[in-house]
């Protein structure tokens, strides 16, 4: 866990529960607004999308960039955050 950002460490420290989508590491304020507009207001809904894509990192990142307006950095960080959460809790 030494290589993790404080935000990622905080996200992984407990079950996902009712956390808002902006808790996901890599999700900026602007990206959060875009996600909320598309119905992804909670972290678990974004996790659900990741799982629906069979945890395929490339597809998920492309979806975040193309459909939600994420930068490459945001897409990579968000994907890594959800992947790490899955490794800890699923």
HELIX and SHEET records of a PDB file:
HELIX    1   1 UNK A    6  UNK A   12  1                                   7    
HELIX    2   2 UNK A   21  UNK A   23  5                                   3    
HELIX    3   3 UNK A   29  UNK A   37  1                                   9    
HELIX    4   4 UNK A   43  UNK A   52  1                                  10    
HELIX    5   5 UNK A   57  UNK A   68  1                                  12    
HELIX    6   6 UNK A   72  UNK A   89  1                                  18    
END                                                                             
